[in-house]
Amino acid sequence: MSRGICPRVNSCGSFWILSAVIFTASSLIDVDAYSCHEVKTAFQLRQVGPLHRVPETPGTDVDLLVCKHQGPSCCTRKMEESYTFAVRRETLHNIHSYSYELEHLLSGHSDAFQDMFQYLLSFSQGHLSSMLEGTYTSVSRHALPHVNQLFSSLSLYLRGANVSVEATVHQFFNNLFPLVYTKLINPGIDGSMMMGNEMGDCLRMIRQDVNPFGPHPAVMAQELAGALGAGRQLGLALEEGLEVMNATEHVSLSKECVKGLVKMVYCSHCSGYTLIKPCVGYCLNIMRGCLASVSELDQPWRRYTSLLEQLTHAMAGHHSLELALLGVRGHVNEALLYAQLHGPLITATVDKVCGLTTGEPTSMQPTSSEVTTSTVTSSSPHPSAASSEPLPEQWPGQLAHMRSSFPLKPSKNNKHSLRTLSREFLLYLQRYKSFFAALPEMLCEGDNVVDDSHCWSGDSVVESYSGRVVGNGLHAQRRNPEVKVRSPNPTLAEVKERLERFNQETQERFPKLGQMEAWEELGSGETEEGSSTDCDDEDGCQASGDSQSQTSHTEAPSEGKPIARKPGGDSARENPSRPPSVKVIGGSPSASWARPWSLALLFAALCLQWTLF
């Protein structure tokens, strides 16, 4: 009996012993498979820190502060310190990589706009100087320093200096009055006497009271102040945007934020999951908590970009700045003609006020003081100069052929006018209207996260993230389960307040910005009715004297922009490399009916030749 039982007992003991051996061996195999080799490799590839900080095998009694979990761990306290520095560096680098494009957009176009302004000022200055030299030779030599001073002050104004356009224009005409009085109105008097300090000062002081130039100085000052004011404010706005970007790039990450980032990015390595990626919802909670103060800039930034658009429309939407600068020559010319026509009345007034005894003005006839500007132009003693001046309604057509050489990236084959530069700027600006609200989402997309099953939730690998996903802003972070936001960032709070103040000041200074008509849809390339786009002779553009026969040409489309369509419903696409077709108007009527007879005669001759053969 006993012998019959003993073998059964021995067989049972052998079974349990064999099971224990198998379990122990499998445990050893698992422990060996869960080594720290992959963790060390990831530690080295991502340049986290010194490799000697990574153990060869997992430890079971590691005292960790952030990456706490049950079971063996490949992390140490020193590794957590390295992870802290690394994740801070990587996050700031990722933020900079996204903000760099926006910063480059603002800085690059700020320089490009200033270069364009200086080009237009230089062109207008040369335009005015050539008019004075060709038409008012006796005045030009002494007037050129005042011309230089006028455009130098306008240049400073466009660069943001504390300069008054109205005062600058009136000072220019004040300095011009003594020259006009002695060289044009009364060329027979002693110019040196009149140009003395007392006489010259008296003429300058009474210029606005005497009003020798009619309404033209005031009109010129008003036009320049309106158009140049928008350009100046645009330059200041771009500088303000750069200040905002500079402040956000150098913002520091809070301790709670860095702790959450380490837990999201590197704590999975401690468990040996070096290839697992964070869940999307988990990443959004971390990033929205870290960038809560940055997201507070969203609303003022949206208002800021809207003001940028409106300022650009006001400056270049209807060639406003270009027309204002191009019109300087016409206003000065009309002012000089007005002074010549009203010479006797001006002389009589000056004699009474300044006590200047002069003889009868030479070559001048008494005229009525009620002469209009159109009369001045038609009866000008310089008809050639008056007839050469374009009418205001003709200026937009002339602007179509004025191309600058200040592209954003200098190139001989890449030309921009102020309008095309503005259109390009607005096209790129569309992408960054919601930059500060979208920044957390941009940091949680692509290869950084995984939206499918098996993602890292901060503690373990899960099928999907089950936590509450909060929104943007400081108020939403009260319910953030991953990052505690204790207080707003003081630096970013100051930046937000300053941006809101700038928006308010801009709106108060330009109250009609929102009422201005916006351009057509960006990127469409369609031209406005009655205007032509920017082109030059190299583009094959040709001008026609008949407004009905003008062919609308589009600017060469940049990469990613569709070719424009003709205004008038014609949707046929044009090849910008081919010269445009020219419509002949007013041709000989005989040419139209003679063509069929020519073909008939040719056909008859061929038939006769065939019959003879």
ZAMARGU-4260 file (C-alpha; in steps of 0.2 Angstrom, whole numbers, plus 5000, padded with zeros to 4 digits):
<rodrens>
0) 5000/5000/5000 | 5014/5012/5005 | 5024/5008/4990 | 5009/5011/4980 | 5007/5028/4987
5) 5025/5034/4988 | 5028/5034/4969 | 5012/5045/4967 | 5019/5057/4980 | 5036/5058/4972
10) 5029/5061/4955 | 5018/5076/4962 | 5034/5083/4970 | 5044/5082/4954 | 5030/5091/4945
15) 5030/5106/4957 | 5048/5107/4957 | 5049/5107/4938 | 5035/5121/4938 | 5045/5131/4950
20) 5061/5129/4939 | 5052/5134/4924 | 5044/5150/4932 | 5061/5155/4939 | 5069/5153/4922
25) 5055/5163/4913 | 5057/5177/4926 | 5076/5178/4923 | 5072/5178/4904 | 5060/5193/4907
30) 5072/5202/4918 | 5086/5200/4905 | 5074/5206/4891 | 5069/5221/4901 | 5087/5228/4902
35) 5092/5246/4900 | 5101/5244/4884 | 5087/5253/4874 | 5085/5266/4887 | 5104/5270/4885
40) 5103/5270/4867 | 5089/5283/4867 | 5098/5293/4880 | 5113/5294/4869 | 5103/5298/4853
45) 5093/5312/4860 | 5109/5319/4869 | 5101/5319/4886 | 5116/5318/4896 | 5131/5307/4901
50) 5129/5289/4897 | 5136/5283/4914 | 5120/5289/4922 | 5110/5275/4914 | 5111/5259/4923
55) 5114/5242/4914 | 5100/5234/4922 | 5084/5240/4931 | 5083/5244/4949 | 5069/5240/4961
60) 5073/5252/4975 | 5075/5269/4965 | 5070/5285/4974 | 5062/5295/4960 | 5053/5312/4961
65) 5044/5312/4944 | 5044/5295/4936 | 5037/5285/4950 | 5030/5268/4946 | 5029/5251/4953
70) 5042/5238/4947 | 5060/5239/4941 | 5065/5256/4933 | 5080/5261/4922 | 5079/5278/4929
75) 5089/5287/4943 | 5088/5303/4951 | 5103/5310/4941 | 5094/5304/4925 | 5078/5314/4930
80) 5089/5329/4932 | 5096/5326/4914 | 5078/5323/4908 | 5073/5340/4916 | 5086/5350/4906
85) 5083/5340/4890 | 5065/5342/4890 | 5066/5361/4894 | 5078/5363/4879 | 5068/5353/4867
90) 5052/5361/4871 | 5059/5379/4869 | 5067/5374/4853 | 5051/5367/4846 | 5042/5383/4851
95) 5056/5393/4843 | 5055/5383/4827 | 5036/5388/4825 | 5038/5406/4830 | 5054/5408/4819
100) 5043/5408/4803 | 5031/5422/4810 | 5046/5432/4817 | 5054/5431/4800 | 5038/5436/4791
105) 5037/5452/4802 | 5055/5457/4802 | 5058/5453/4783 | 5043/5463/4778 | 5047/5477/4790
110) 5063/5479/4781 | 5055/5477/4764 | 5042/5490/4767 | 5055/5503/4773 | 5065/5500/4758
115) 5050/5502/4747 | 5046/5518/4756 | 5063/5525/4753 | 5063/5520/4735 | 5046/5529/4732
120) 5053/5545/4742 | 5068/5545/4731 | 5058/5543/4715 | 5046/5557/4720 | 5061/5568/4726
125) 5069/5566/4709 | 5053/5569/4700 | 5050/5586/4709 | 5069/5591/4707 | 5068/5588/4688
130) 5052/5598/4686 | 5060/5613/4695 | 5076/5612/4685 | 5067/5610/4669 | 5053/5622/4671
135) 5058/5635/4685 | 5077/5636/4682 | 5079/5652/4691 | 5071/5645/4707 | 5078/5627/4706
140) 5096/5630/4712 | 5090/5638/4728 | 5075/5627/4731 | 5084/5610/4730 | 5090/5611/4748
145) 5072/5614/4754 | 5067/5599/4743 | 5080/5588/4751 | 5074/5594/4768 | 5056/5590/4764
150) 5059/5572/4759 | 5072/5569/4773 | 5058/5574/4785 | 5045/5563/4777 | 5058/5548/4777
155) 5060/5551/4796 | 5042/5551/4798 | 5039/5535/4789 | 5053/5527/4800 | 5043/5532/4816
160) 5051/5548/4821 | 5041/5561/4830 | 5039/5572/4814 | 5023/5582/4809 | 5019/5580/4790
165) 5008/5595/4790 | 5022/5606/4798 | 5035/5599/4786 | 5025/5603/4771 | 5021/5621/4777
170) 5039/5624/4782 | 5044/5619/4764 | 5032/5631/4756 | 5037/5645/4769 | 5055/5642/4763
175) 5050/5642/4745 | 5040/5659/4746 | 5055/5671/4747 | 5062/5662/4731 | 5046/5662/4722
180) 5043/5681/4726 | 5060/5687/4720 | 5063/5675/4706 | 5046/5672/4698 | 5034/5686/4705
185) 5046/5700/4705 | 5061/5695/4695 | 5067/5713/4693 | 5070/5717/4712 | 5087/5714/4721
190) 5086/5696/4726 | 5101/5697/4738 | 5091/5711/4748 | 5075/5701/4748 | 5085/5685/4754
195) 5092/5694/4769 | 5087/5688/4786 | 5074/5701/4790 | 5066/5701/4773 | 5067/5683/4771
200) 5060/5680/4789 | 5046/5692/4785 | 5041/5683/4769 | 5041/5666/4778 | 5031/5672/4793
205) 5017/5679/4782 | 5016/5665/4769 | 5001/5657/4777 | 4992/5673/4779 | 4996/5680/4762
210) 4992/5662/4755 | 5002/5665/4739 | 5001/5646/4734 | 4982/5645/4735 | 4975/5629/4742
215) 4989/5617/4736 | 5000/5617/4751 | 4985/5612/4762 | 4979/5599/4750 | 4996/5592/4748
220) 4999/5591/4767 | 4982/5582/4769 | 4986/5569/4756 | 5003/5565/4762 | 4997/5565/4781
225) 4984/5552/4777 | 4994/5540/4766 | 5010/5541/4774 | 5002/5540/4791 | 4995/5523/4787
230) 5013/5517/4781 | 5021/5524/4797 | 5009/5515/4808 | 5011/5499/4798 | 5030/5500/4801
235) 5027/5504/4820 | 5015/5489/4821 | 5027/5477/4813 | 5040/5482/4826 | 5027/5480/4840
240) 5024/5462/4833 | 5042/5458/4834 | 5043/5464/4852 | 5029/5452/4856 | 5037/5438/4847
245) 5054/5441/4856 | 5045/5441/4873 | 5036/5425/4870 | 5052/5416/4864 | 5061/5420/4880
250) 5047/5416/4891 | 5052/5403/4905 | 5043/5387/4908 | 5036/5384/4926 | 5042/5370/4937
255) 5025/5362/4936 | 5026/5363/4917 | 5043/5355/4916 | 5038/5341/4928 | 5023/5337/4917
260) 5034/5338/4901 | 5047/5325/4909 | 5032/5314/4914 | 5025/5315/4896 | 5041/5313/4886
265) 5054/5303/4896 | 5045/5294/4910 | 5040/5280/4898 | 5058/5276/4896 | 5060/5271/4914
270) 5049/5257/4910 | 5058/5252/4895 | 5045/5260/4882 | 5057/5270/4872 | 5046/5270/4856
275) 5029/5273/4864 | 5022/5290/4861 | 5011/5301/4871 | 4992/5301/4868 | 4985/5317/4859
280) 4973/5322/4873 | 4987/5320/4886 | 4999/5330/4876 | 4986/5344/4874 | 4983/5345/4892
285) 5002/5347/4895 | 5005/5360/4882 | 4990/5370/4886 | 4995/5370/4904 | 5013/5375/4900
290) 5007/5389/4887 | 4992/5395/4896 | 4999/5413/4898 | 5004/5412/4880 | 4987/5408/4874
295) 4980/5423/4883 | 4988/5433/4869 | 4976/5425/4856 | 4962/5439/4856 | 4974/5454/4856
300) 4984/5446/4843 | 4969/5442/4832 | 4964/5461/4833 | 4982/5466/4830 | 4983/5455/4813
305) 4966/5463/4808 | 4974/5480/4811 | 4989/5475/4800 | 4977/5471/4786 | 4967/5487/4787
310) 4983/5497/4788 | 4990/5489/4773 | 4974/5492/4763 | 4974/5510/4768 | 4992/5512/4762
315) 4992/5502/4746 | 4975/5496/4742 | 4971/5510/4730 | 4990/5515/4727 | 4986/5528/4741
320) 5004/5531/4747 | 5011/5530/4729 | 4999/5542/4722 | 5002/5554/4737 | 5021/5554/4734
325) 5019/5555/4715 | 5007/5570/4717 | 5020/5581/4726 | 5027/5587/4710 | 5009/5592/4703
330) 5005/5601/4719 | 5021/5611/4719 | 5019/5615/4701 | 5001/5621/4703 | 5006/5631/4718
335) 5020/5640/4708 | 5008/5643/4694 | 4995/5650/4706 | 5008/5662/4714 | 5013/5668/4697
340) 4995/5671/4691 | 4991/5681/4707 | 5008/5690/4708 | 5001/5708/4708 | 4989/5705/4723
345) 5003/5695/4732 | 5015/5710/4729 | 5003/5723/4736 | 5000/5713/4751 | 5018/5710/4755
350) 5022/5728/4753 | 5009/5733/4766 | 5014/5720/4778 | 5033/5719/4777 | 5036/5737/4771
355) 5045/5731/4755 | 5046/5745/4742 | 5046/5738/4725 | 5042/5744/4708 | 5029/5737/4696
360) 5031/5719/4694 | 5038/5715/4677 | 5029/5705/4664 | 5013/5703/4675 | 4995/5708/4672
365) 4983/5712/4686 | 4972/5697/4689 | 4957/5694/4699 | 4959/5684/4716 | 4945/5673/4712
370) 4954/5663/4698 | 4951/5645/4700 | 4965/5631/4700 | 4959/5626/4682 | 4961/5643/4676
375) 4978/5644/4683 | 4983/5629/4674 | 4976/5634/4657 | 4983/5651/4657 | 5000/5647/4664
380) 5015/5656/4658 | 5022/5638/4657 | 5010/5629/4646 | 5023/5615/4642 | 5025/5611/4661
385) 5006/5612/4664 | 5002/5600/4649 | 5015/5588/4654 | 5008/5585/4671 | 4996/5570/4672
390) 4978/5572/4678 | 4974/5564/4695 | 4963/5551/4686 | 4978/5546/4675 | 4990/5542/4689
395) 4984/5524/4693 | 4988/5520/4675 | 5005/5527/4677 | 5008/5518/4693 | 5006/5501/4684
400) 5023/5504/4675 | 5033/5510/4691 | 5041/5494/4697 | 5053/5495/4712 | 5069/5486/4714
405) 5067/5481/4732 | 5061/5463/4733 | 5060/5454/4750 | 5074/5443/4743 | 5085/5453/4731
410) 5085/5446/4714 | 5086/5454/4697 | 5072/5444/4691 | 5061/5447/4706 | 5053/5464/4706
415) 5040/5471/4718 | 5029/5486/4719 | 5021/5492/4735 | 5005/5484/4730 | 5012/5467/4726
420) 5023/5467/4742 | 5008/5471/4752 | 4998/5457/4744 | 5011/5445/4747 | 5012/5450/4766
425) 4994/5449/4768 | 4994/5432/4760 | 5007/5425/4772 | 4998/5434/4787 | 4983/5424/4785
430) 4992/5408/4792 | 4996/5416/4808 | 4980/5425/4814 | 4977/5411/4827 | 4996/5407/4830
435) 4995/5409/4849 | 4979/5398/4851 | 4986/5385/4839 | 5003/5384/4846 | 4999/5369/4858
440) 4990/5360/4844 | 5005/5362/4833 | 5017/5355/4847 | 5005/5340/4848 | 5004/5334/4830
445) 5014/5324/4818 | 5027/5311/4825 | 5027/5318/4842 | 5010/5310/4847 | 4999/5295/4842
450) 4981/5296/4841 | 4978/5277/4839 | 4978/5264/4853 | 4993/5260/4864 | 4999/5277/4869
455) 5007/5284/4884 | 4996/5292/4897 | 5009/5298/4909 | 5008/5282/4920 | 5006/5268/4909
460) 5002/5262/4891 | 4984/5263/4888 | 4972/5260/4874 | 4966/5279/4873 | 4968/5294/4885
465) 4953/5295/4897 | 4957/5311/4905 | 4947/5327/4903 | 4955/5338/4889 | 4954/5356/4893
470) 4954/5372/4882 | 4966/5386/4880 | 4969/5400/4892 | 4972/5403/4910 | 4953/5400/4915
475) 4952/5383/4907 | 4967/5377/4916 | 4958/5376/4933 | 4952/5359/4927 | 4968/5353/4919
480) 4972/5336/4927 | 4990/5336/4922 | 4997/5353/4925 | 4994/5365/4939 | 4994/5383/4933
485) 4996/5393/4949 | 4997/5411/4942 | 4999/5420/4925 | 5016/5424/4919 | 5020/5442/4923
490) 5031/5445/4908 | 5017/5439/4896 | 5004/5448/4906 | 5013/5464/4902 | 5015/5460/4884
495) 4997/5457/4882 | 4993/5473/4890 | 5005/5483/4879 | 4998/5474/4864 | 4980/5479/4869
500) 4986/5497/4872 | 4994/5498/4855 | 4978/5491/4846 | 4968/5504/4855 | 4979/5518/4851
505) 4980/5513/4833 | 4961/5512/4832 | 4959/5529/4840 | 4971/5537/4828 | 4963/5529/4812
510) 4945/5527/4817 | 4940/5524/4799 | 4951/5509/4796 | 4937/5496/4798 | 4926/5506/4785
515) 4939/5505/4771 | 4935/5494/4757 | 4946/5478/4757 | 4954/5471/4743 | 4948/5456/4733
520) 4951/5439/4740 | 4969/5436/4743 | 4978/5425/4730 | 4965/5427/4717 | 4976/5440/4708
525) 4960/5448/4700 | 4963/5467/4697 | 4951/5480/4702 | 4940/5488/4689 | 4948/5502/4680
530) 4965/5499/4686 | 4980/5489/4680 | 4992/5478/4690 | 5010/5481/4692 | 5021/5477/4677
535) 5035/5484/4666 | 5042/5483/4649 | 5051/5467/4653 | 5034/5458/4657 | 5028/5463/4640
540) 5015/5475/4646 | 5009/5489/4635 | 4999/5505/4638 | 4986/5512/4628 | 4979/5529/4627
545) 4961/5523/4625 | 4954/5518/4642 | 4942/5506/4633 | 4956/5497/4624 | 4968/5494/4639
550) 4972/5476/4641 | 4973/5471/4659 | 4988/5461/4663 | 4992/5452/4679 | 5008/5451/4689
555) 5018/5435/4688 | 5010/5423/4701 | 5022/5418/4714 | 5023/5400/4720 | 5007/5393/4726
560) 4996/5407/4719 | 4984/5405/4704 | 4986/5415/4688 | 4974/5429/4688 | 4959/5430/4677
565) 4954/5445/4666 | 4941/5456/4674 | 4926/5456/4662 | 4921/5438/4664 | 4935/5430/4653
570) 4941/5416/4663 | 4954/5410/4650 | 4971/5408/4659 | 4986/5418/4652 | 5004/5412/4651
575) 5014/5426/4660 | 5029/5422/4650 | 5020/5426/4633 | 5017/5444/4628 | 4999/5450/4629
580) 4989/5451/4614 | 4987/5469/4607 | 4970/5474/4601 | 4970/5486/4586 | 4957/5500/4586
585) 4954/5512/4573 | 4962/5502/4558 | 4959/5506/4540 | 4941/5501/4535 | 4947/5495/4518
590) 4958/5481/4526 | 4943/5473/4533 | 4933/5471/4516 | 4948/5469/4505 | 4953/5452/4513
595) 4939/5441/4505 | 4942/5449/4488 | 4961/5445/4489 | 4957/5427/4494 | 4945/5425/4479
600) 4958/5432/4467 | 4971/5421/4473 | 4960/5406/4471 | 4955/5411/4453 | 4973/5413/4449
605) 4977/5395/4455 | 4962/5388/4445 | 4968/5396/4429 | 4985/5390/4432 | 4979/5372/4434
610) 4968/5374/4419 | 4982/5379/4408 | 4992/5364/4413
</rodrens>
